[in-house]
Amino acid sequence: MSIFASPFAQASGVGSWPGTAVRPSTEVVVGELAAAMAHLVELPARGVGADLLGRAGALLIDVAIDTVPRGYRITARPGAVTRRAVSLLDEDMDALEEAWETAGLRGGGRVVKVQAPGPITLAAGLELSNGHRAITDPGAVRDLTASLAEGVAAQRAVLSRRLDTPVVVQLDEPSLPAALGGQLSGVTALSPVAALDESVAQGLLDTCAQTVGAEVVLHSCAAGLPWDLLARSAISAISVDAATLGTADLDGIAAFVESGRAVMLGVVAATAPDRPPAAEEVAAAVVAVTDRLGFGRSALRERIGVTPACGLANATPQWARTAIELARKAAEAFAQDPDAIED
């Protein structure tokens, strides 16, 4: 079954959002995306514990993190950073539950999405006690992945129960292509980070997907995604920036879709363009990609979703609202009658 088959829908945001006020931000997201795929809002402007890696401090089981000059480091016991991450995530979930209740959506079967750093990006971004990336230590990578998978599964289950609705998980993997390509920098030029083996990467992703117990979306705005690896994985859907796609990517998307899974195309600018597009133009950008996949448009109705190109943390609040509204309207047009969209 496609992730976009009923009760799922074809549009969502990526996760991050501008500003620091969680309740009004959540109300906008629920209001615009309740009929599609609303998501838990992430507000990285709040600082430590609210960004992509800091959020993991609230999710990891029996693993704690702390801040260091370069970012975050794995530490022996929870401290202020972990407590702050937990507090922020609790606040975000409370805001979502309140907005969901106010909108009368409890028990309606409308899907919600939560986001977390993927295991490869997490291991690439966290430091060990010796200052090296955690990804350089296979044992640390395995432990991090198991901890993350367990924590994300627990969060998903709690939120699903609180909202009385299906919840899917998005794993953010911006570092995946760099990790596989041996492009991650070491602490010094004399301590390079070896390329991650594809079979190892697939095992890490599959561990998370299988532990979560629900549909899992992998999101990356980076170019050069490993489509063969993703096709072999247990991931249910891929979310990409459409501007990064080349011929090889289109071939990979076609094979991924043919296997019965879905792709979410990021075709709405993440920051306000000089001239905001109409929803029809966004829909045309979707078919500009799908028409190159070799399938009829109607065959893709439950396989293609629409999102902003990447997270909206750097957008204005006005554009963030407009971006998800455009994504929803374009997705609705594609789902209702894709053949009527002018390319």
C-alpha positions in Angstrom: 0.0 0.0 0.0 1.3 3.5 -0.8 1.9 5.9 2.1 -0.5 8.2 0.3 -3.4 5.8 0.1 -6.3 6.6 2.3 -6.2 7.9 5.1 -2.9 9.3 3.9 -2.6 12.4 1.8 -0.3 13.9 -0.8 1.3 17.0 0.8 3.3 17.9 3.8 5.9 20.2 5.1 9.5 19.1 5.7 9.4 19.9 9.4 11.4 23.0 10.3 9.6 26.3 10.7 10.6 30.0 11.3 10.4 31.7 14.6 10.3 30.6 18.2 6.5 30.5 19.1 5.4 26.9 18.8 1.6 27.3 19.4 0.8 29.8 16.6 3.2 27.9 14.3 1.5 24.6 15.0 -1.9 26.2 14.4 -0.9 27.3 11.0 0.5 23.9 10.1 -2.6 22.0 11.3 -4.9 24.5 9.6 -3.2 24.2 6.2 -2.3 20.5 6.3 -4.9 18.8 8.3 -6.5 17.5 5.1 -3.1 16.4 3.9 -0.2 15.4 6.2 0.2 17.7 9.1 3.6 17.5 10.9 5.1 18.2 14.3 6.7 21.7 14.0 10.4 22.1 14.6 11.7 25.6 15.5 15.5 25.5 15.4 15.7 29.3 16.1 15.0 28.4 19.7 18.7 27.3 19.8 20.3 24.4 21.7 18.1 21.3 21.7 15.8 22.5 19.0 17.9 22.0 15.9 18.2 18.7 13.9 20.9 17.1 16.1 19.8 18.7 19.3 16.3 17.2 18.9 17.9 13.8 19.2 18.7 14.6 22.8 15.0 14.1 23.5 14.7 10.9 21.6 17.8 8.8 22.4 17.3 6.0 24.9 20.2 5.6 27.5 22.4 7.9 25.4 22.9 11.6 26.3 24.4 14.6 24.5 26.0 17.8 25.5 27.3 20.9 23.7 30.9 21.4 22.6 32.4 24.3 20.5 31.8 22.4 17.2 28.3 21.2 18.1 27.1 18.2 20.1 29.0 15.4 21.8 27.9 12.1 23.3 28.2 12.2 27.0 28.0 9.8 29.9 24.9 11.1 31.6 22.0 13.5 30.8 22.6 17.2 31.6 21.1 20.5 30.8 21.2 20.0 27.1 19.2 16.8 27.2 16.7 18.3 29.7 16.2 21.3 27.4 15.7 19.0 24.4 13.1 17.0 26.2 11.3 20.1 27.4 11.1 21.6 24.0 9.8 18.4 22.4 7.2 18.0 25.1 6.1 21.6 24.4 5.8 20.9 20.7 3.8 17.8 21.3 1.4 19.6 23.7 0.9 22.3 21.1 0.1 19.8 18.4 -2.4 18.0 20.6 -4.1 21.2 21.5 -4.3 22.3 17.9 -5.6 18.9 16.8 -8.3 18.9 19.5 -9.3 22.5 18.6 -9.7 21.5 15.0 -11.9 18.5 15.9 -9.5 16.0 14.2 -9.1 13.4 17.0 -10.0 9.9 15.7 -10.5 11.1 12.2 -7.8 9.0 10.7 -5.8 11.9 9.3 -2.1 11.2 9.3 0.5 13.2 11.1 4.2 13.2 10.5 7.1 13.5 13.0 10.7 14.1 12.1 14.0 12.9 13.6 17.6 12.9 12.4 18.4 9.7 10.5 21.0 7.3 12.0 23.7 8.2 9.5 23.3 12.0 9.8 23.2 11.6 13.6 26.4 9.6 13.7 28.1 12.0 11.3 27.1 15.0 13.4 27.7 13.9 17.0 31.2 13.8 18.4 32.7 11.0 20.5 34.6 11.9 23.7 37.9 12.0 21.7 36.5 14.6 19.3 36.1 12.3 16.3 32.8 11.9 14.6 30.7 9.0 16.0 30.5 7.6 12.5 34.2 6.6 12.7 33.4 4.0 15.5 31.2 1.1 14.2 30.2 0.2 17.7 29.1 3.7 18.5 27.1 3.8 15.3 25.3 0.6 16.1 24.5 1.8 19.7 23.3 5.2 18.4 21.1 3.6 15.8 19.5 1.2 18.3 18.9 4.0 20.8 17.5 6.4 18.1 15.2 3.7 16.7 13.8 2.8 20.1 13.3 6.5 21.0 11.6 7.4 17.8 9.3 4.4 18.0 8.3 5.4 21.5 7.6 9.0 20.5 5.6 7.9 17.5 3.5 5.6 19.7 2.9 8.3 22.3 1.8 10.9 19.8 -0.4 8.5 17.9 -2.2 7.7 21.2 -2.5 11.3 22.2 -3.9 12.3 18.8 -5.8 9.1 18.2 -4.6 9.1 14.6 -1.9 7.4 12.5 1.6 8.8 12.8 4.4 8.3 10.3 8.1 9.0 10.8 10.5 11.1 8.7 14.2 10.4 9.0 16.3 13.5 8.0 19.4 12.3 6.2 21.2 15.4 4.7 24.6 13.8 5.4 23.8 10.4 3.7 25.5 11.1 0.3 28.5 12.7 1.9 28.9 9.8 4.3 28.7 7.2 1.5 31.1 9.2 -0.7 33.8 9.7 1.9 33.3 13.4 1.9 32.9 14.0 5.6 35.8 16.0 7.1 37.9 14.6 10.0 39.2 16.4 13.0 42.4 17.0 11.2 43.7 16.4 7.7 45.5 13.4 9.1 42.4 11.7 10.4 40.0 11.4 7.4 36.6 9.8 7.7 36.3 6.7 5.6 33.4 6.2 3.3 30.5 4.4 4.9 29.8 1.0 3.2 26.3 0.9 1.5 25.4 -2.4 3.1 26.1 -0.9 6.5 24.1 2.2 5.7 21.2 0.1 4.6 21.3 -1.9 7.7 21.2 1.2 9.8 18.2 2.6 7.9 16.4 -0.8 8.0 16.9 -1.0 11.8 15.2 2.3 12.3 12.4 1.5 9.8 11.7 -1.9 11.3 11.8 -0.7 14.9 9.5 2.3 14.3 6.5 0.1 13.5 5.0 2.5 10.9 5.6 4.0 7.5 9.0 5.7 7.4 9.9 8.6 5.0 13.6 9.4 4.3 14.2 13.1 3.6 17.3 14.6 2.1 17.8 18.0 0.3 21.3 16.8 -0.8 22.1 15.8 -4.3 23.4 12.4 -5.2 21.0 10.1 -3.3 21.9 6.4 -3.4 18.8 5.1 -5.2 19.9 1.5 -5.5 20.5 1.4 -1.7 17.1 3.1 -1.0 15.3 0.6 -3.4 16.7 -2.3 -1.3 15.8 -0.7 2.0 12.7 -0.9 4.1 12.0 2.8 3.6 8.4 3.6 2.5 8.9 6.9 0.8 11.7 9.4 -0.2 11.4 13.2 0.2 13.7 15.1 -2.1 14.5 18.6 -3.4 13.3 18.4 -7.0 16.0 21.0 -8.1 18.7 18.5 -7.3 17.4 15.7 -9.6 19.4 14.6 -12.6 18.8 11.8 -15.1 20.2 9.1 -12.8 17.9 10.3 -10.0 14.9 10.1 -12.3 15.8 6.5 -13.1 16.1 5.8 -9.4 12.8 7.4 -8.6 11.1 5.4 -11.4 12.4 2.2 -10.0 11.5 3.2 -6.4 8.0 4.1 -7.4 7.6 0.9 -9.5 8.4 -1.1 -6.4 5.1 0.3 -4.9 6.6 3.1 -2.8 6.2 6.8 -2.9 8.3 10.0 -3.6 7.6 13.4 -2.2 8.8 16.1 -4.6 10.1 19.4 -3.1 9.0 21.9 -5.7 8.0 24.9 -3.6 10.9 27.3 -2.8 12.0 27.2 0.8 12.3 31.0 1.0 10.1 33.6 -0.7 10.9 34.0 -4.4 10.7 37.4 -6.2 7.4 36.3 -7.7 5.3 33.8 -5.7 4.0 31.1 -8.1 0.4 30.2 -8.5 -0.7 26.7 -7.4 -1.1 25.8 -11.1 2.6 26.5 -11.6 3.6 24.4 -8.7 1.4 21.5 -10.1 3.1 22.0 -13.4 6.5 21.7 -11.7 5.4 18.3 -10.3 4.3 16.9 -13.7 7.5 18.3 -15.2 9.3 15.6 -13.1 6.7 12.9 -13.2 6.3 13.0 -17.0 10.0 12.0 -17.2 9.5 8.8 -15.2 7.9 6.8 -17.9 4.5 6.2 -16.3 1.1 7.7 -17.1 0.2 10.5 -14.7 -2.9 8.7 -13.4 -0.7 5.7 -12.4 1.2 8.0 -10.0 -1.8 9.4 -8.1 -0.9 7.5 -4.9 2.8 7.6 -5.5 3.7 11.3 -5.7 3.6 13.9 -2.9 4.4 17.5 -2.8 6.4 19.5 -0.2 8.6 22.6 0.0 12.1 22.1 -1.4 13.6 21.9 2.1 12.9 23.0 5.6 11.3 26.4 6.1 13.4 27.6 9.1 14.9 30.5 7.0 11.6 31.6 5.5 9.4 34.4 6.7 6.3 33.3 8.6 4.2 34.6 5.7 6.1 32.6 3.1 6.1 29.4 5.3 2.3 29.5 5.4 2.1 30.2 1.6 4.6 27.4 0.9 2.7 24.6 2.5 -0.6 26.0 1.1 0.9 25.8 -2.4 2.1 22.3 -1.8 -1.3 21.2 -0.6 -3.1 22.8 -3.5 -0.7 21.3 -6.1 -1.0 17.9 -4.5 -4.8 18.1 -4.6 -4.7 19.0 -8.3 -2.4 16.1 -9.1 -4.5 13.6 -7.0 -7.8 14.7 -8.5 -7.0 15.0 -12.2 -3.3 14.9 -13.1 -4.0 14.7 -16.8 -5.7 18.1 -16.6 -2.5 19.9 -15.4 -0.8 21.8 -18.1 2.9 21.1 -18.3 
